[in-house]
Amino acid sequence: ASVTRFAEHERGVTVFAKSGDGTERAIECNNVIGCDGPRSTVRRALGVGGVATYVTLQDFCAIEGPIEPYFDCIYLRDIGDSFAYAYVVPKGDVAIVGSVFYPKTTRPYEKHEQALTALRQRLPLGKSSKREAWVALSVRSPHDVVPGRGRVLLAGEAGGFMSPTSGEGISYALNTGMLAGTAVAEGAPDGALARYTDKTAHIHANINRKLKWLPFMESRAGKYLAGFVPAPLVSRVTKGL
């Protein structure tokens, strides 16, 4: 079933969910945790402001040799300013190779092919067996991170919790999801948001720190500097980003 809407009231939250056959039913809850990704229905319904999204394309490429555990936030200067970064995540006998583009990018498929060609020249990546298109949050401001409102909590990308510099979101989703559940379980339903806000304060601070680095990392100077500085030094400097 998928959530279509919800209504807060003094006793809790009524969630309306529609099943595959079109039947809608009402579910009474003390709290709701929205963890429905970058296009969060729950966040939109709360009216707390949306967040822009990157265009993301990723291929599943065969691995044809030894490869590092992952490559996150790869800058490719020759593709153009609309290209944000690439990533490579080995998974079994394939590697997920993605390109992330800024909002309103034109011809992303063509530019993704350029990125694949460049990465295959440097990494043991073979033919692609599948391609996916998706979106990822483009967190640009501390105000994009919203833990929730009332009795509704937002976790993961629904709440804006992800790295603005590398685009990594899995750890943020796992951590905020766990903290949201703990906050709900620890006390009265009407105090869950305050508890959750306190528990995620360090994550919010982590995102704010990365946002301060973001303008330089996205600048031409930052990308060119990363291309000429020895890789071990770049990795050390950007380890926390």
N, C-alpha and C positions, 0 to 999 in steps of 0.2 A: 504494500500500500504506500501511497505517497501523500505527504501533507499538503493540503490545499490552503489552509488558513488556520488561525487560532485566535482565541479571545481570552484576555486576562480578566480576572474578576477577583473579588476579595477572598474567595476560597481557594483560588489557584488559577489554573489555565485549562481551557477547553480546546483540545486539538481536533481538527476535522481532517480525516484521512480518507482518500478515495482508493478503493481496491481496483484490481484489473478489470472487473466486470462493470465498473462505473458506480458501484454502490459506495455511498459516503456514510461514515459513522463518526460519532463524537466520542472522544476519549478524555476523561477527566484526569488531570495531573496536578501534583503539587508544584512541579517545576518542569521546564522544557530546556533541553540542551540542544542547540542548533549546531550540528557539525556536518553541514551539507555542502561544503566546498566553496569555490570562488563565486559561484552563481547562486549563493544561498537564498533560498525561498524565505527562510526564517529571518534573516537579516533584512531583507527587503520589507517583509511584513512589519518588522519593528520600526522601520522608518528612521534608522540611525545613520543613514548615509551609505552610499555604495562605494566601491573601490574599483578603479580602472583595472583592466586585465591585459596581460601580454597575450599574443598569439603564439601558440606552441605547436610545433610539428616534431614527431619523433618516429624513427625507424628502428626496427628490430634487425640488427645486422649480425651475421655469423662472425664468430671470433676465430681468427686463423693463426693465432700465436699467443705467447704470453702477454698479459695485459695487467695493468695496475688495478687495484680494487675499484677505483672510480676516478673520474675526472669531473670536477664540478666548476662551473663558471669559467668556461674557456672563451677567451676573447679572440676573434678573428678580424683583424683590421681591414682586410681587403674587400669585405662584403658590403660595407657601407654603414652609415650611422643608424639605419633602421634596425640593424641586427644588434640585439642586446648581448647574448652569450649563448654558448653551446654547453652540452653536458654529455658525458658518456658513463653509463652505469652497467657493468657486466652483470649478467644474470644467467647462470648456467652456461650453456653453449652459445648464447647470443649476448650482444651488448645493445642496450637501449641508447640510441644516439639522438639527442634532441637539439632543436634550434628554438630559441626564444626571441620573439620580435616585439618591438614596441607597438603600442596601440596605433591603429590606422596605417600599418605597414602595407605597402603595395607589393605584389608578386612574391609572397612569402615562400611558395613552393619552389620557385626558381632559385631563390636565395638559400633555401634549405639544401638544394642539390649542390650549390657551391660549397656550403659548409661540409657536406658529406665528402665531397671530393678532397677538400683540404685535410679533413681528419683522416681519410683513408691513406693519404700520403705519409702520415705520421704514426698511425696506429694500425695494428693487424685486424682491420675490419673488412669483412667480405660483403657478399650480396645481402640486400635487404629482403626479408620475408614478409614484412607487414609495416604499414604506416598508419599512424594515428594523429588526429588533430584535436587539440584541447586548448584550454585557456589556463592561465596562472595569474595570480594576483600581482598587480604592480603597486606595491606599497610605497608611497612617496612621502607620507607625513605621519607623525605620531597619532594624529586624529583618525587615521585609517584603522587603528587598532581599537576595537570596541569589545569589552568583555560581555556586554549584554545590557538589558534594561528590565526593570521589574523582576519578575520571576523567570525570565528567559535568559539563559546563558549562551554565549557563542564561543565555540572552540574551533581550533584549526583555522583554515582559511576563511571560514564563515566569520570569524572574529578579527580577521586581518593578521593572524599570528603566522608569519613565515619570514624567512630571511629576505630583506630587500636587496641585499648585495649578491647573494648566490642563488636565490630562488628555492632553496631547500625548505621543504615544508613538512616532511614526514615526522621528524623529531618534534616539531612544534605541535603537530596534530596529536601525536601520542601523549605528549606531556600535558597539553592543555585539556585534552579529553579526560585524562586521569584526574587532573586537578578539579575539573568541573564536577565529575562524579563524586569526588571526595567532599567538595564544598556542599553539595546537595545532601550527602549522607550525614554530615557532621552536626547538623542542627536544624533549627526551624526553617521552613521553606522560604519565608520572607526575608531571611538573612543570608540566603545562599549566594546572592550576587556580591554582597560585601565581602564574604569569605573568599569567593573566587577571585575578586579583584585584588585582594591582599596576596593570595597565593600566586597570582600571575604577575605581580609587580616586577619581579626580577626578569621575567621574560619580556615584558614591555620595555624595561630599561635596556635589555640586550638589543632589541629592535631599534630603539632610539639611537644607541651607539653606532649601529651599522648605518643608519640613515645619515649620520654625519659624514661617513666615509663615501656614501653613494655618489655625490656629485663628482668627486675626483675620480672614482673608479670608472664612471661612465664617460668622463671627458676624454678627448683625443690624447691629451698629455698622459693621462693615467694609463690608457690602453697601450700607447707606444712605450711608455716606461716599463710596463709589465713584459713587453716583448723583448727588451734588451737587458733587463736585469737577470742575473742567473736564477734559474728556476728554484733552487733550494731557498734562496733569499726571498723570492716572491711568496713561496709557500709558507715560510716562517712568518712573514709580515701579515699575510692574509689568512692565517690559520683560524683566527677567531671571527672571520667575516663570512 
